[in-house]
């Protein structure tokens, strides 16, 4: 398969990407008040769908994408990514990643956030926090002249220092008018290796970190990915633009989120 060339976006195009990204972030902000024991991921999916369509007048990007049936991916506990929402209620102590993507005026916004349900175990809380810290470490590597390997190495260093492992089967991606575009953004790597970053590039950084080993398997539904050893997994995702002097998070949270500090520009 011929690989697409990496798109370098103009300032006006970054404005459009930012708008789509901020709308996606607003969906997750809206959802926070609804996370509680007893609610199902199907109910969360409906809330997100209605907000995207009725409030934001945007298009849910996931519905029908390669046959995916829902608005969000909801990945609970040992589910690494691409969890399909179901009627099963969330339980006290669960951790869940909600991944939302939408289209506004032809531009894609894509972001995910971890939510904790009730009182999770100390291990679950630490995994969620370390994964966020790893995301931040990767984002802070973004600037013109840095490499994709710099991003991956920063993420890997934080995760492995905590005794966790980085999933290698899935990665971040370029995004803009195309949902999944070049470049692939690996969440492990070596400093100075890989593609050099240029101002105008837009991509996601979305590390998936496992409490156990990094190995995964896909379930029979063709979507849901779980840890092979059934250990917990966590993920956070932001869209990032490379600026002339560093980076801009395009999916910045419109509100605070507990003690997780927002990532500045």
MOQUIDA-V208789 format. One record per residue. N is the residue number from 1. SS is DSSP state (hx for helix, st for strand, lp for the rest). PHI is phi in whole degrees, 0 to 359 (NA if undefined). NEAR is the number of other ideal C-beta (glycine too) atoms within 12 Angstrom. Layout:
BEGIN
N|SS|PHI|NEAR + N|SS|PHI|NEAR
END
This chain:
BEGIN
1|lp|NA|4 + 2|lp|285|5 + 3|lp|278|11 + 4|lp|285|16 + 5|lp|286|14 + 6|lp|292|27 + 7|lp|278|26 + 8|lp|255|23 + 9|lp|272|31 + 10|lp|281|15 + 11|hx|300|16 + 12|hx|291|12 + 13|hx|288|24 + 14|hx|298|30 + 15|hx|301|21 + 16|hx|291|27 + 17|hx|296|43 + 18|hx|297|32 + 19|hx|299|27 + 20|hx|295|40 + 21|hx|297|42 + 22|hx|293|32 + 23|hx|295|41 + 24|hx|299|51 + 25|hx|296|38 + 26|hx|296|30 + 27|hx|298|45 + 28|hx|292|44 + 29|hx|296|28 + 30|hx|300|29 + 31|hx|288|40 + 32|hx|305|28 + 33|hx|290|15 + 34|hx|261|27 + 35|lp|281|35 + 36|lp|198|22 + 37|lp|301|19 + 38|lp|103|18 + 39|lp|279|31 + 40|st|265|25 + 41|hx|290|39 + 42|hx|295|23 + 43|hx|294|27 + 44|hx|296|44 + 45|hx|299|35 + 46|hx|295|24 + 47|hx|300|31 + 48|hx|293|44 + 49|hx|301|30 + 50|hx|295|22 + 51|hx|294|29 + 52|hx|296|34 + 53|hx|281|22 + 54|hx|273|15 + 55|hx|271|16 + 56|lp|270|27 + 57|lp|51|15 + 58|lp|242|32 + 59|st|243|26 + 60|st|296|38 + 61|lp|283|38 + 62|lp|279|38 + 63|lp|296|25 + 64|lp|84|14 + 65|hx|289|25 + 66|hx|52|13 + 67|hx|90|13 + 68|lp|295|26 + 69|lp|266|23 + 70|lp|234|33 + 71|lp|281|38 + 72|st|243|47 + 73|st|259|43 + 74|st|235|46 + 75|st|248|44 + 76|st|256|41 + 77|lp|58|36 + 78|lp|276|32 + 79|st|281|40 + 80|st|282|47 + 81|st|194|41 + 82|lp|63|38 + 83|lp|292|40 + 84|st|276|32 + 85|lp|303|38 + 86|lp|223|26 + 87|lp|276|16 + 88|lp|293|21 + 89|st|287|22 + 90|lp|291|32 + 91|lp|250|21 + 92|lp|302|18 + 93|lp|100|20 + 94|lp|292|35 + 95|st|240|41 + 96|st|218|48 + 97|st|264|46 + 98|st|248|46 + 99|st|247|50 + 100|st|236|45 + 101|st|222|43 + 102|st|217|43 + 103|st|237|35 + 104|st|230|30 + 105|lp|54|19 + 106|lp|86|19 + 107|st|247|35 + 108|st|266|40 + 109|st|242|45 + 110|st|211|47 + 111|st|201|46 + 112|st|216|43 + 113|st|217|45 + 114|st|273|43 + 115|st|236|39 + 116|st|252|37 + 117|lp|252|33 + 118|lp|66|21 + 119|lp|244|15 + 120|lp|285|29 + 121|lp|292|19 + 122|hx|305|14 + 123|hx|297|23 + 124|hx|298|32 + 125|hx|298|25 + 126|hx|292|23 + 127|hx|298|39 + 128|hx|299|39 + 129|hx|291|29 + 130|hx|297|37 + 131|hx|296|43 + 132|hx|295|40 + 133|hx|298|30 + 134|hx|294|42 + 135|hx|303|47 + 136|hx|300|29 + 137|hx|299|32 + 138|hx|294|45 + 139|hx|298|44 + 140|lp|288|25 + 141|lp|273|36 + 142|lp|283|43 + 143|lp|188|25 + 144|lp|302|21 + 145|lp|94|18 + 146|lp|288|32 + 147|st|240|28 + 148|hx|299|39 + 149|hx|297|27 + 150|hx|298|34 + 151|hx|297|50 + 152|hx|299|39 + 153|hx|296|28 + 154|hx|298|35 + 155|hx|295|46 + 156|hx|300|32 + 157|hx|299|26 + 158|hx|295|33 + 159|hx|295|38 + 160|hx|286|23 + 161|hx|297|17 + 162|lp|272|26 + 163|lp|87|17 + 164|lp|257|36 + 165|st|233|37 + 166|st|261|43 + 167|lp|296|42 + 168|lp|250|24 + 169|lp|276|25 + 170|lp|221|32 + 171|lp|210|32 + 172|st|284|42 + 173|st|202|32 + 174|st|297|37 + 175|lp|204|46 + 176|lp|174|37 + 177|lp|280|23 + 178|lp|248|24 + 179|lp|295|28 + 180|lp|242|26 + 181|st|234|28 + 182|st|285|25 + 183|st|266|33 + 184|st|285|29 + 185|st|246|44 + 186|lp|284|34 + 187|lp|258|47 + 188|lp|210|35 + 189|lp|157|30 + 190|lp|239|17 + 191|lp|301|18 + 192|lp|82|17 + 193|lp|260|17 + 194|lp|89|24 + 195|lp|299|27 + 196|st|279|21 + 197|lp|277|34 + 198|lp|231|25 + 199|lp|303|24 + 200|lp|101|25 + 201|lp|288|44 + 202|st|228|48 + 203|st|204|46 + 204|st|262|45 + 205|st|239|51 + 206|lp|211|47 + 207|lp|299|52 + 208|st|251|48 + 209|st|241|50 + 210|st|256|43 + 211|lp|290|35 + 212|lp|254|23 + 213|lp|280|23 + 214|lp|280|28 + 215|lp|291|22 + 216|st|228|32 + 217|st|213|19 + 218|st|264|21 + 219|lp|282|20 + 220|lp|294|10 + 221|lp|288|18 + 222|lp|83|13 + 223|lp|231|27 + 224|lp|298|30 + 225|st|247|31 + 226|st|237|31 + 227|st|291|35 + 228|lp|296|21 + 229|lp|266|18 + 230|lp|68|18 + 231|lp|284|28 + 232|lp|294|40 + 233|st|222|48 + 234|st|222|49 + 235|st|206|50 + 236|lp|231|47 + 237|st|217|47 + 238|st|231|46 + 239|st|271|50 + 240|st|229|44 + 241|st|251|44 + 242|st|276|41 + 243|lp|258|24 + 244|lp|298|18 + 245|lp|243|14 + 246|lp|173|22 + 247|st|214|35 + 248|st|226|32 + 249|st|279|37 + 250|lp|275|43 + 251|lp|248|45 + 252|lp|302|31 + 253|lp|292|30 + 254|lp|283|19 + 255|lp|222|18 + 256|lp|286|12 + 257|st|216|25 + 258|lp|57|18 + 259|lp|260|12 + 260|st|270|25 + 261|lp|288|16 + 262|lp|295|23 + 263|lp|269|31 + 264|lp|283|14 + 265|lp|281|21
END
